[in-house]
Amino acid sequence: MADIKITVFDREGKEHNLEAPTDMGLNLMELCKASELPVLGTCGGMALCSTCHVYVKSDHDLPEMSEDEEAILDQAFFVDDDTSRLGCQLKLTDELDGLVVELAPDAD
């Protein structure tokens, strides 16, 4: 099984081209943390915080948002109703090959 490619723009606009396996059950937040990008993932991927908030820039057919994800984004800062997602809720699958995201600004 081949790795997928994900492009992440950090908060300074720098492009990071990442490769990720799809057979380990990882999500986008975990990939960003493993790549030492400034993503906190404070809640550990439980959709209880918004420290892995990203803007999806590519035209991918993403899984539906859960009620938990919607509720957290409803309380988050800098939300874009069309592109905001929680990285912890985006499982790395073959369908996400070529995904492009931008890290949302810190709430601090």
C-alpha positions as a printed Julia matrix, in Angstrom:
108×3 Matrix{Float64}:
   0.0    0.0    0.0
   1.45   3.36  -1.03
   1.57   6.44   1.14
  -0.68   9.41   0.39
   0.51  12.96  -0.04
  -0.89  15.81   2.06
   0.07  19.48   1.76
  -0.14  21.6    4.9
   0.37  25.35   4.96
   1.46  26.5    8.4
   0.37  29.76  10.05
   3.21  31.66   8.38
   2.17  30.4    4.93
   5.04  27.93   4.55
   4.18  24.83   2.55
   4.89  21.4    4.04
   4.59  18.39   1.73
   3.92  15.35   3.89
   3.6   11.66   3.14
   1.45   9.42   5.28
   0.55   5.75   5.47
  -3.12   4.85   5.31
  -2.81   1.51   7.06
  -2.08   2.78  10.59
  -5.4    4.45  11.44
  -3.81   7.89  11.75
  -5.66  11.16  11.42
  -4.51  14.53  10.08
  -3.81  15.93  13.56
  -1.47  13.03  14.35
   0.34  13.49  11.03
   0.83  17.2   11.73
   2.13  16.52  15.23
   4.49  13.79  13.98
   5.78  16.27  11.39
   6.44  18.8   14.16
   3.91  21.32  12.9
   2.38  23.64  15.53
  -0.75  21.59  16.16
  -1.49  20.94  19.83
  -4.21  18.29  19.73
  -4.88  19.07  23.38
  -7.79  16.62  23.72
  -5.88  13.78  22.06
  -8.2   13.55  19.07
 -11.54  13.28  20.84
 -13.14  16.34  19.13
 -13.25  18.14  22.47
 -11.08  21.14  21.6
 -10.22  23.0   18.43
  -6.43  23.03  18.63
  -6.19  21.0   15.4
  -8.54  23.29  13.43
  -7.68  23.47   9.71
  -9.09  25.0    6.56
  -9.5   22.51   3.71
  -8.21  24.16   0.53
  -8.58  21.29  -1.93
 -11.75  19.93  -3.47
 -12.0   16.58  -1.68
 -15.15  14.68  -0.83
 -14.68  14.55   2.94
 -16.63  12.42   5.42
 -19.63  14.1    7.03
 -18.95  16.06  10.19
 -20.03  14.39  13.4
 -22.26  16.25  15.84
 -19.28  16.55  18.2
 -17.1   18.14  15.52
 -19.86  20.57  14.57
 -20.39  21.52  18.23
 -16.7   22.24  18.82
 -16.34  24.25  15.61
 -19.44  26.18  16.65
 -17.45  27.42  19.66
 -14.06  27.84  17.95
 -12.41  31.04  16.77
 -11.73  31.89  13.11
 -14.22  29.35  11.72
 -14.98  29.32   8.02
 -18.31  27.55   7.57
 -17.27  26.17   4.18
 -13.73  24.94   4.87
 -13.18  24.47   8.63
 -12.58  20.97   9.94
 -10.89  19.38  12.93
  -7.77  17.54  11.85
  -8.4   14.84  14.44
 -11.62  13.92  12.68
 -10.03  13.43   9.25
  -8.77   9.85   9.09
  -5.95   9.34   6.6
  -7.41   7.23   3.8
  -6.57   6.75   0.13
  -9.41   9.18  -0.7
  -7.45  12.01   0.99
  -4.45  11.67  -1.35
  -3.57  15.19  -2.51
  -5.43  16.92   0.33
  -4.39  20.54   0.9
  -5.06  22.24   4.23
  -4.04  25.39   6.05
  -3.65  25.56   9.82
  -6.19  27.92  11.32
  -4.85  30.78  13.45
  -4.23  30.18  17.14
  -7.01  31.4   19.41
  -4.4   33.01  21.7
